[in-house]
Amino acid sequence: MYREEAPDIRKELRETPVTTIIEDVDCFSPRRTITVKYTGPNIRKIVNSVQSIIRTSMRITGQNTFLDEYYVDLTDPNKKTFHMFCHGVREFDMRTNMIGFIRLKQGLIYPDGSGSVEIEFTPKVITEWDRESILQRNPIYTLLLKIYGYIFYDNRRRRYIQECKGYAEDMIRRMKDLLKLIESAEYKHS
């Protein structure tokens, strides 16, 4: 059904919870993403191990590990192409979380089980401040929140970024160990 005028959503916007999000993507400063390219046998083992690598390296449970995207193209009988995107969430405190992303892209699996894949690791530290009430949406409250964040909470966030870097490096190390276990023909760190 087509409407001539746009619906009025002001009421829904007033009732929607508001948060201020400060996002740090500098766990791998100055890069945001580390990429490992792998060509060799037994690609299925990599696909099956992604979520367990996230769980063990970030020290989280299966409830905090998510499979966001998984696409497989089976149209060509000589090869299967795939794309997979997973992430895990580790809570540092009530405001700050670490999210570790692993993306398998440009994946190819041939009938003999060999193939190639590009593995991307992206860790983020995200801090959210709730601003649901009228008082919390006040500009003065926002200014006080920024002052508190920069003066008192910044050191804690910097510690969390260092922990995030450690968890993400452990994730990469575990993936490289898996690739060596598979007797990799070659892998390139770029």
matplotlib code that plots the C-alpha trace (Angstrom):
import matplotlib.pyplot as plt

x = [0.0, 1.4, 1.0, 1.1, 2.6, 5.3, 4.1, 4.5, 7.2, 7.8, 6.1, 8.2, 11.4, 10.5, 10.0, 13.1, 16.0, 19.0, 22.6, 25.8, 28.3, 32.1, 33.7, 37.4, 38.7, 42.4, 43.0, 45.3, 46.6, 47.3, 45.4, 41.8, 42.0, 44.5, 44.2, 45.6, 45.4, 45.4, 45.7, 45.9, 44.0, 41.1, 39.3, 36.2, 38.2, 38.8, 35.1, 34.1, 36.7, 35.9, 33.4, 35.4, 38.5, 36.4, 35.1, 38.5, 40.6, 38.1, 37.3, 33.6, 30.7, 28.8, 25.9, 28.2, 29.3, 27.2, 27.1, 26.0, 26.3, 27.0, 26.6, 27.5, 27.3, 26.8, 26.0, 29.5, 30.0, 33.8, 34.1, 32.0, 32.4, 31.5, 31.5, 31.2, 31.0, 31.1, 31.6, 31.9, 31.1, 33.1, 31.7, 34.4, 32.0, 28.4, 29.4, 32.2, 32.3, 34.8, 33.5, 35.9, 34.9, 36.2, 35.3, 36.1, 35.8, 36.6, 36.5, 36.8, 36.5, 37.3, 35.9, 39.2, 38.7, 41.5, 40.9, 41.7, 40.3, 41.0, 40.5, 40.0, 40.2, 38.7, 38.5, 36.5, 36.0, 32.6, 31.5, 27.8, 26.2, 22.5, 20.5, 16.9, 15.4, 14.7, 17.4, 20.0, 19.2, 19.9, 22.9, 24.4, 24.3, 26.0, 28.8, 29.2, 29.3, 32.0, 34.1, 33.7, 34.5, 37.7, 39.0, 38.0, 36.9, 39.5, 42.3, 40.0, 39.0, 42.7, 43.2, 40.3, 41.9, 45.1, 43.1, 41.2, 44.5, 45.7, 42.5, 42.6, 46.3, 45.4, 42.6, 45.1, 47.7, 45.1, 44.0, 47.6, 48.2, 45.2, 46.5, 49.9, 48.1, 46.5, 50.0, 49.4, 50.8, 51.2, 49.7, 50.5, 50.2, 49.3]
y = [0.0, 3.4, 6.5, 10.0, 11.4, 10.1, 8.6, 10.7, 8.9, 11.6, 9.7, 6.6, 8.6, 10.1, 6.7, 5.1, 4.6, 6.8, 5.9, 7.7, 5.4, 5.9, 3.4, 2.6, 0.7, 1.1, -2.3, -2.9, 0.7, 2.0, -0.7, -1.7, -5.1, -7.9, -10.1, -13.7, -15.3, -19.1, -21.5, -25.2, -28.4, -28.9, -25.6, -27.1, -27.5, -23.7, -23.0, -25.4, -23.9, -20.2, -20.0, -22.2, -19.9, -16.9, -18.6, -19.8, -16.8, -14.2, -16.5, -16.3, -18.9, -20.0, -17.7, -14.7, -16.1, -15.3, -16.4, -13.2, -14.3, -17.6, -17.8, -20.7, -20.7, -24.3, -23.4, -24.5, -28.3, -27.9, -25.4, -23.9, -20.3, -19.1, -16.1, -16.3, -13.6, -14.3, -12.3, -12.7, -10.2, -9.9, -7.6, -5.7, -3.7, -2.4, 0.2, -1.3, -4.4, -5.9, -7.3, -9.5, -10.1, -12.8, -12.7, -15.5, -14.0, -15.0, -18.6, -21.4, -25.2, -27.6, -31.2, -32.6, -30.4, -27.9, -24.3, -20.8, -18.2, -14.7, -14.3, -10.9, -10.1, -6.8, -6.1, -3.2, -1.7, -0.1, 2.1, 3.0, 5.5, 5.2, 8.4, 7.3, 9.8, 13.5, 14.5, 12.4, 14.0, 17.5, 19.2, 19.9, 16.2, 15.5, 17.9, 16.4, 12.9, 14.0, 15.5, 12.3, 10.1, 12.0, 12.6, 9.5, 6.7, 7.2, 5.2, 2.3, 2.3, 2.4, -0.7, -2.4, -1.6, -3.3, -6.4, -6.3, -6.3, -9.3, -11.3, -10.4, -11.5, -14.7, -15.2, -14.7, -17.0, -19.8, -19.4, -19.6, -22.7, -24.3, -23.4, -25.0, -28.1, -28.4, -28.4, -25.3, -25.0, -21.3, -18.5, -14.8, -12.2, -8.9]
z = [0.0, -1.0, 1.3, 0.0, 3.2, 5.6, 8.9, 12.1, 14.2, 16.8, 19.5, 18.9, 18.9, 22.3, 23.8, 22.3, 24.7, 23.9, 24.6, 24.0, 22.4, 22.4, 20.2, 20.2, 17.3, 18.2, 19.7, 16.8, 16.5, 13.9, 12.0, 12.5, 11.0, 10.8, 7.7, 7.3, 3.8, 3.8, 0.9, 1.6, 2.6, 4.9, 4.8, 6.5, 9.7, 9.7, 9.1, 12.0, 14.4, 14.1, 16.9, 19.3, 18.6, 19.6, 22.7, 24.0, 23.1, 24.6, 27.5, 27.0, 26.9, 23.9, 24.8, 23.9, 20.6, 17.5, 13.9, 12.0, 8.4, 6.6, 2.8, 0.6, -3.2, -4.5, -8.1, -9.4, -8.9, -9.1, -6.2, -3.3, -2.4, 1.1, 3.4, 7.2, 9.8, 13.6, 16.7, 20.4, 23.2, 26.4, 29.1, 31.0, 33.2, 33.0, 30.4, 28.4, 26.2, 23.8, 20.5, 18.6, 14.9, 12.6, 9.0, 6.5, 3.1, -0.5, 0.7, -1.9, -1.2, -3.9, -4.1, -2.5, 0.6, -0.3, -1.0, 0.1, 2.5, 3.7, 7.5, 9.0, 12.7, 14.0, 17.8, 19.2, 22.6, 23.0, 25.9, 26.1, 28.5, 29.0, 28.5, 28.8, 31.1, 30.5, 33.0, 31.2, 27.8, 29.3, 27.6, 31.1, 31.9, 28.6, 29.4, 32.9, 31.3, 28.9, 31.7, 33.9, 30.9, 30.0, 33.5, 35.5, 33.2, 30.4, 32.3, 32.8, 29.1, 28.2, 30.3, 28.6, 25.2, 26.3, 27.4, 24.1, 22.2, 24.3, 23.6, 19.9, 19.6, 21.3, 18.7, 15.9, 17.5, 17.9, 14.3, 13.1, 15.2, 13.6, 10.2, 11.0, 12.3, 8.9, 7.4, 5.5, 2.0, 2.6, 4.6, 4.3, 7.0, 5.4]

ax = plt.figure().add_subplot(projection="3d")
ax.plot(x, y, z, "-o")
ax.set_aspect("equal")
plt.show()
